[in-house]
Amino acid sequence: MIKTFTQYDLVQYLYNELPKKRRLALEEALMVDQELAECCADLLLTQLSLEKALTQPSDRVTNAIISYSKTVSLHP
């Protein structure tokens, strides 16, 4: 029996959200299906890139917000 997996399955796998039975089946498929394995690797690289992305505003933006907040609070 051939099982098909979607990109959604792969994303769930990468975030450890795939049910155990489906996860085991996917891991088996990854060992024999090179195209599926390459797609999974691409998604993993994308996941790692997203995690490295800036998650905080720059100092310039933070300072601009603080400056604006000070002017607004002075003029109720």
PyMOL commands that set and color helices and strands:
alter all, ss='L'
color gray80, all
select helices_A, chain A and resi 7-14+20-32+34-52+59-74
alter helices_A, ss='H'
color red, helices_A
deselect
rebuild
show_as cartoon
